[in-house]
Amino acid sequence: MNIDIEELAMLAKKIGEILVRHGVQYHLTGGVIASHYGEFRNTQDVDIVVDMDACKDKQSLFLELKKEFYIDQSAFDEAIQMKSMFQVLDMDSMLRADIYTAPILPSRFERVVNAEIADGISLPISTPEDSILSKLHWIKLGSGRSRKDVVAMLRVQENLDNDYLEATAEQLGVKAILEELRQIAESYDPHVIL
């Protein structure tokens, strides 16, 4: 099933408006942002990273989300406690968002930028460097699709802050993966299978 990026951007905007009302910083990441910075690929959901620390009334946030989406109370509570992920499902569009309550990268919210993801829809997103680093983290955990995303972003993005990228990759223990994928990105060898 092909999902239009505009539909996912509208879903993210709807969720984002609720988060902001509750003092929660957020930004998009995942496949939507990999497509934005690299090459378009189909994705089935939108990934959102949130900073729940500023939310004074998490139950009130849950109840407002529940008015608009299907959301499980125990999954929401556990994600906050365990710093993991919960999902919301838009009952109108049947689109899903994965909401991550713990950023992978230190100081990530200080590096967020606003960008037009779809026609007339600007949202906070991770920088190209942080998008690559996040994908490298998921590769380390076994994500094959993230390898293609990183190669595409490395090929398309010409003005990366390589000092930050390499230093943070070292901190995350993913520098070897970065170097491997950088070589693939630079080679354009059609025989390399990601």
VOGUTI-782085 format. One line per field, with one value per residue: x, y, z of N, C-alpha, C in turn. Coordinates in steps of 0.001 Angstrom, whole numbers, plus 524288, in hexadecimal, padded with zeros to 5 digits. Example, Ala and Ser with C-alpha at 12.3 -4.5 7.8 and 13.67 -1.06 7.14 Angstrom:
# residues 2
nxx	c(83386|83232)
nyy	c(7E9C6|7F736)
nzz	c(81E78|81BA8)
caxx	c(8300C|83566)
cayy	c(7EE6C|7FBDC)
cazz	c(81E78|81BE4)
cxx	c(83390|83264)
cyy	c(7F31C|8001E)
czz	c(81E78|81EBE)
This chain:
# residues 194
nxx	c(80350|802DA|805E9|80322|80C58|808AB|7FF81|803C0|8097B|80157|7FCAF|804F2|8054B|7FB99|7FCD3|80577|80175|7FB57|80303|80944|80235|802A3|80C65|8145C|81FCA|822EA|8271D|827AA|82C3F|83258|82D10|82780|82DA7|83724|83497|83301|83D1B|842F4|8409E|83401|82C04|8229A|81AF3|81465|810E3|81201|81CD3|81F38|82692|82647|8275C|8249B|82654|82362|818D1|80EB0|8055D|80345|7FB1B|7F2D3|7F67C|7F640|7EB46|7E7C5|7EC97|7E764|7DD6A|7DE46|7E385|7E5DE|7EB4D|7F2F0|7F1E5|7F88D|8015E|804A0|80708|80EFD|8168E|819B7|81DB9|82594|82B66|8298B|82237|81579|80943|8006A|7F436|7EDC3|7E0B3|7DA8C|7E0A9|7E61E|7F0BE|7FD4F|80523|811A0|81645|820F9|8266B|8302A|83B1D|84536|84E70|8572D|853A2|84CA6|8436E|846A6|84A97|842F8|83C12|83343|82B88|825C1|81E3C|81658|80DCF|80BBB|80C3E|8135B|81C37|822AA|82EE0|8390F|846AF|84E84|857DB|85552|84D2E|85255|858F5|8519A|84D45|85642|8571F|84E29|85104|8592F|85338|84EAE|8489D|84630|841E0|84483|84EDC|84EB9|8499C|85116|85982|854B5|852AA|85CE7|86094|85A50|85A66|86277|867CB|86AC5|86D57|87822|87F6C|87966|872CC|879BF|87E7F|875E1|87225|87A48|87900|86F7F|87230|871E2|87879|87E68|876B3|872C3|87BA1|87C79|872F4|8741F|87C33|87700|86F47|87552|87982|87210|8709A|869F1|8693A|86988|8625E|85944)
nyy	c(7FB65|8083A|813E4|82110|82B2D|834EB|83284|82D9E|835F5|83CB8|836D6|836E0|8418E|84312|83CEC|84211|84C04|849C0|845FA|84F02|8559F|85140|85376|84D62|84AF5|84739|83FA1|83B5D|82F3C|823DA|81C62|823E6|82CD1|82921|827F1|8325E|836B5|8302B|826B6|824A3|81B91|811AE|81207|80D2A|8124D|81D21|821E6|82706|82E56|8315F|83A70|83821|83C7C|846DC|84668|84890|843C5|83820|83107|83731|839E7|82FF2|82E2D|835FE|832E2|82980|82CA8|82EC7|8266D|81868|81322|80C5D|80B9E|80631|8040D|80E30|81216|80B02|80D0C|8171C|81576|80DDB|812A7|810F8|80D38|810EF|80F0E|8161B|815D6|81B10|81C0B|81F78|81FEF|816CB|816A1|81539|81972|8187F|81B19|81F8A|81FDE|82209|82884|82480|829A3|83262|83F33|840CE|84669|85082|851A3|8513C|85425|85BF2|857C7|8570C|84CDD|848D0|84E42|85A9F|85769|858DF|85398|8501A|84A14|8404B|84364|84177|83C49|8382C|831C9|82A51|82628|821FB|81A42|8140A|81029|809B3|8029E|7FD98|7F82F|7F12D|7F43C|7F30B|7F934|80339|80439|80639|80FC7|81628|815F1|81AE8|824E5|82844|8291E|830F9|839CF|84460|84B70|847EC|84814|8430B|841B2|841F9|83986|830E3|83108|82F88|82610|81FCC|82075|81B39|81172|80E68|810F4|80ADA|80673|80F76|8126D|809E3|80AB8|81493|812F7|80C65|8134B|81AA2|814CE|81164|807AE|7FE9B|7F43B|7F2AB|7EDFC|7F23F)
nzz	c(80000|7FC2C|8024C|802CD|80480|80766|80CE5|815A6|819B0|81C55|8243F|82B87|82DB1|83286|83B95|83FC1|84241|84AEC|851C9|85347|8585A|86213|8658D|86179|85AFD|84DE8|842CA|8356D|83043|82AC0|81FC2|819B8|81AD3|81747|80CD5|80A65|80B6B|8054D|7FC4D|7F6EB|7FD65|7FFD4|80B48|81678|81F19|8282A|82F15|83B76|84446|85189|85C4E|86843|871D5|8745A|874F6|87D18|88003|87D1A|87C3F|87908|86F24|86A89|86AA8|863D7|85A85|85965|856A6|84C1C|84792|846E3|851E5|85B0E|86888|86FD2|8699A|8673E|8716A|8744B|86C96|86F3E|87949|8774B|86FE3|86502|859C8|85539|84E59|8460A|83FAB|83535|83457|82C32|822C2|8239A|824C6|82AC0|83594|83B05|84729|84D8E|859E7|85D92|859AA|850E0|84F6B|85610|85A38|85217|8501A|84FD4|8461A|83EB6|832DE|82B18|82083|813C9|811D6|80BE4|80219|80692|810F7|81B89|8247B|830A7|82F4D|82FD4|82E18|82245|82530|82F33|82C3E|82634|82DF4|834EF|82E94|82D5E|8376E|8379A|82FEB|834EA|83BE9|83552|82C85|81F79|81771|81A61|8175F|80C8E|80CE3|811F8|80AD0|80248|806AE|808CB|7FEAA|7FA50|8010A|80194|80805|8122C|81FF4|82259|82A67|833AA|83144|830B0|83AB7|8414F|83D90|840B0|84BB8|84C8C|849A1|83F28|8373D|8303F|829FC|8254E|81F4E|81875|812D4|80EAB|80788|8007D|7FD15|7F7D4|7EFCB|7E859|7E42A|7DCD6|7DF51|7E9B2|7F3F9|7FCAE)
caxx	c(80000|805D5|803B4|80500|80F48|8054E|7FC03|806D4|80AB5|7FC94|7FC34|808E9|803B1|7F731|7FF15|808E8|7FE5D|7F9D9|807C5|80AD8|7FE8E|8041E|811C6|817D8|822D5|822F8|828EE|82709|830E9|830C0|82CAA|825C4|83214|83B01|832D3|833C7|842A5|84587|83D65|82ECB|82A9B|81D85|81AF4|80F13|80F7B|81557|81FA7|81FA3|82979|8241F|829F1|8202D|827D6|820A5|81324|80D47|800D9|8037C|7F5EA|7EFCD|7F85F|7F40C|7E5A7|7E6F8|7EDF4|7E34C|7D8DA|7DF4F|7E629|7E5E4|7F02F|7F270|7F3CA|7FD06|805DE|80632|8098B|813D8|81A56|81BD0|820DE|82A0C|82DE0|82931|81EC1|80FF6|806EF|7FB22|7F1D0|7E9B7|7DC1E|7D860|7E3FA|7E88C|7F667|7FF98|809E2|814C3|81824|8256D|826BE|835A3|83E6F|849FF|852F9|8573C|85289|84A1A|83F64|84946|84C3E|83E5A|83B11|82E16|82BE1|820D5|81E3C|81293|80BE5|80966|80C78|81892|81C60|827ED|83149|83E8B|84A61|85078|85BBC|852A6|84A26|8561C|85AA8|84D42|84D01|85AB6|8559C|84A81|8540D|85BEC|84F4C|84CFB|84526|84861|83FE0|84753|853BF|84D7F|84866|855EF|85C66|851F9|8538C|86262|86137|8574F|85BD4|867C9|86A40|86A4B|87139|87AC2|881F3|87547|870F9|87D9B|87F38|87142|87220|87E17|87676|86B40|87457|87027|87BF4|87FEB|87237|872CA|87FD8|87B02|86EBE|87644|87F06|8730B|86CC5|878F7|87B0F|86DD3|87141|864C4|8696D|8692E|85D05|858CC)
cayy	c(80000|80D11|81823|82629|82E18|8392B|8305D|82CD1|83B28|83EB0|833EF|838EC|846D4|84258|83B18|84633|85034|847E1|845D1|85460|857A4|84EF8|854E2|8492B|84BC0|8428A|84020|836BE|82C46|81F1C|81BFC|828CF|83069|826C5|8295D|83806|837DC|82C7C|82535|82318|81611|810FF|810D1|80C01|81546|821A0|82148|82BF9|82E2A|83548|83B77|83831|83EC9|84BCB|84577|8487D|8405F|83429|82EA8|83AD9|83924|82AFB|82EBF|8390F|82F75|8257D|82EF1|82EE7|821B9|813B8|812EE|808D3|80E1A|80376|804CA|8139F|81270|807F8|80FC6|81B82|81351|80AE9|815CC|80DD8|80F28|80F70|8103F|8182D|81488|81EC8|818DB|82146|81E74|811CF|8173F|8145D|81C30|81640|81F86|81DE5|8235D|822DF|82986|82162|82D1B|83688|84494|84079|84A65|8557C|8519A|85091|85838|85BB2|856F2|855D6|84740|84838|85363|85DF6|8551D|85932|850E8|84F7C|8451D|83FC2|8452F|83D08|83964|83522|82DB6|82638|823AB|81ED7|815A2|810B5|80D76|80580|7FEA5|7FAA2|7F4B7|7ED4D|7F636|7F2F6|7FD96|807F4|80485|808E6|81539|818FB|8169A|81EF2|82A08|829AE|82A99|835AF|83E41|845FB|84EE8|845A7|84961|83DFD|84160|84065|83455|82CF2|830FC|82D39|8208C|81D4D|8200B|8175E|80C5C|80D11|8137F|80710|805FF|81454|8123F|805FB|80CC2|8190E|810C0|80A9B|817F9|81D32|81164|810B6|8028A|7FC2B|7EECE|7F28A|7ED14|7F423)
cazz	c(80000|7FBE5|8056D|80118|80887|80941|810E8|81A65|81BC0|81EDC|82920|82F1F|82F4E|8362A|84087|841A6|844AC|85023|854FF|85490|85C5E|8671C|866B1|85FD6|85639|84A9B|83D68|8322B|82EE8|82802|81A18|81751|81AB7|813BE|80789|809D6|80AD7|801CA|7F7DD|7F898|7FE0F|8024B|810DC|8182A|823C3|8294B|833FF|83E44|84934|8551A|86146|86BEF|876DB|87573|8755A|882A0|880E8|878FF|87BA0|875E1|869CA|868BB|869B2|85F17|8561F|85900|853EF|8467C|845B2|84A2F|854DB|85F7F|86D5D|87224|86625|86811|8768F|87431|86940|8723F|87D8E|8754D|86BC4|86042|855A9|85505|84946|84593|83AAD|833A6|832FB|82731|81E55|824EE|824B3|82FE2|8371F|83F38|84A46|850BD|85E67|85F0C|85524|8508C|84F61|85A04|85863|84CFA|84F60|84EB9|8409F|83B5B|82EF9|828BB|81ADB|8111C|810B5|8079F|80070|80A8E|81636|81DE0|82980|832C9|82DBE|83147|82A1F|81F30|8283B|8333B|82994|824E7|832DC|836DF|82B39|82EAF|83C4A|83641|82D0F|83903|83E40|8317C|8286A|81A36|81456|81BE9|81464|8079D|80E34|8131D|805E9|7FF3F|80912|807FF|7F930|7F905|80460|80029|80BDE|81762|823EE|822F8|82F86|83758|82FB8|83221|8406A|843C7|83C08|8443D|850D9|84C39|84829|839E2|83376|82C31|8265F|8224D|81B71|81485|80F7F|80BDD|80306|7FCBC|7FAE1|7F446|7EB7C|7E494|7E1CA|7DC6D|7E10B|7EF6B|7F5E2|80215)
cxx	c(8037F|80307|80649|807BF|80BEF|80196|7FEF0|8084D|805F9|7FBA5|8000D|80771|7FF56|7F932|8025E|805FB|7FCAC|7FE9C|8095A|8074C|7FFEE|809E0|815C9|81AA2|822BC|825B7|82812|82C52|82F1A|8306F|82B00|82A62|8367F|83997|833D1|83986|84573|8425B|83820|82E77|82561|81E46|8154C|80D46|812FE|817C0|8207E|822A5|82766|82785|825A4|8216C|824BC|81ABA|811A2|808CD|80074|7FE33|7F25E|7F168|7F611|7EE4C|7E492|7E85F|7E99E|7DE60|7D969|7E12F|7E4EA|7EB41|7EF37|7F4E8|7F89C|801E7|80813|8093C|80ED3|81811|81CD1|81F74|825E3|82D34|82E36|82536|8191F|80DD3|801AE|7F930|7ED70|7E509|7D99A|7DB8D|7E64A|7EE81|7F874|80455|80C79|81738|81C34|82646|82C5A|838D9|8436E|84EC7|852B7|85636|84FAC|84639|841BD|84AA7|847AC|83DCE|83575|82EB5|82684|82123|81A98|81099|80948|8098A|8121F|8185C|821FE|82A10|836E6|841F9|84C24|8545F|85918|84F4A|84DB0|857BD|8566A|84CCB|8518B|859A7|85206|84D31|856DF|85836|84CFF|8497E|847EF|846BE|842CF|84C7E|852DD|84C5A|84D59|8590D|859E3|852F6|8592C|8635A|85EBA|85934|8618E|86A95|869A0|86E9A|87403|87D8F|87E03|87396|874C2|87E58|87A97|870BF|875D9|87BA9|8724E|86D2C|872C0|873C1|87D8D|87B85|871F4|876EC|87E9E|876F9|87080|87941|87B3B|87085|87048|87A34|87705|86E45|86BF0|864A5|8691B|86378|85CD1|85546)
cyy	c(804DE|8115B|81D2E|828EC|83285|83744|82F9A|83206|83D77|83BEE|83610|83E53|8468B|840A0|83F6C|84A95|84EB2|847E6|84B42|856B3|855A8|84FE1|850D9|84AAA|846B1|843B6|83AFC|83449|827AB|81F9D|820F5|82C8B|82E40|827FC|82F26|8394F|8346C|82B87|82367|81D30|815CE|80FCA|81063|80F50|81A0B|820B8|8269C|82B0B|83292|835D0|83C39|83AFA|843AF|84B12|844CF|844A8|83C66|8318A|83225|83A79|83423|82B9B|831FC|835E1|82B74|8278F|82E9D|829B1|81D0B|8138A|80FA3|80B49|80B5D|8040E|80A51|81422|80FA9|80ABA|81459|8197A|810CF|80DEB|812AB|81056|80D70|8111D|812E6|816DE|81869|81BAB|81A9A|81F33|818FF|811FC|81705|817DE|8191D|81AD2|81D8F|821D7|8244B|823DC|82644|824D5|83132|83BD1|844B5|844EA|84FC9|855F6|850F3|8553B|857B5|85B2F|855AA|8502D|84600|84DB1|85656|85BD3|8551C|856D9|850BF|84A18|844F0|841C5|84087|839B1|835F1|830D9|82926|8234B|8202D|819C7|811E6|80DA1|808D7|80137|7FB25|7F6BF|7F0E0|7EF2D|7F657|7F7A4|802A6|80884|8077E|80EA5|81867|819EB|81AE4|8245E|82BD8|82B6D|82FDD|83A73|83FBD|8491B|84CDE|847A1|84445|83D6D|83F85|83AC3|8301E|82C95|82E56|82778|81D6B|81C73|81BC4|811EA|80A97|80F5D|80FCE|8066D|80ADD|8141D|80E63|80839|81190|8172C|80EE0|80F4A|81A8F|819F0|8111A|80B7E|7FFB6|7F68A|7EE4B|7F1F9|7EEC6|7F0A2)
czz	c(80000|7FEE4|803BF|8059F|80AB8|80D7E|8160C|81CE9|81E86|82410|82D2A|8311A|83365|83B8D|842F7|8445B|84A2A|853BF|856D2|858B5|861CD|8686B|86505|85AC4|85319|8457F|83A8F|83121|82B8D|8221B|8175D|816C8|81756|80E15|8067E|808B2|806D9|7FCEA|7F9E7|7F932|800D6|8081B|812A0|81CCE|82430|82EAC|8366E|84352|84CA0|859F5|86553|8710F|8783E|87613|87B18|883C9|87C72|87820|87858|87022|8678B|86746|864D0|85A3C|85527|8564F|84E07|84446|8491F|84CC5|859B8|86458|86F83|86ECB|866C4|86D30|87698|870F6|86C23|8768B|87B94|87132|866B5|85C93|85691|84FBC|849F0|8401D|839A4|831A6|82DDC|82299|81EDB|82454|82A4D|830AB|83B7F|8421E|84E34|85518|8603B|85A2B|85563|8515B|853B2|85779|8532E|84C1B|84E6B|848EF|83CD1|837A3|82D0D|822DE|818AF|80F3D|80C26|80663|804E9|8100A|81818|82351|82B85|83154|82FB4|82CD0|826D9|82243|82C58|830E1|82826|829D3|83527|833BF|82C53|833AD|83B0D|8331E|830F5|83BA0|83A52|82D17|82320|816F3|81591|81900|80F49|8089A|80F14|80E1E|8029E|8017F|80855|80257|7F7FC|7FC0E|80389|80466|8116D|81AFA|82555|8282C|833A1|8363E|831A1|8380C|84319|8425B|83F7A|8499B|850E4|84AD0|842B6|835AA|82F0C|82829|822F2|81E00|81714|810B9|80C7D|806FE|7FED5|7FA0C|7F6D5|7EF73|7E710|7E1AD|7E195|7DE60|7E703|7F0F7|7FB8F|8053E)
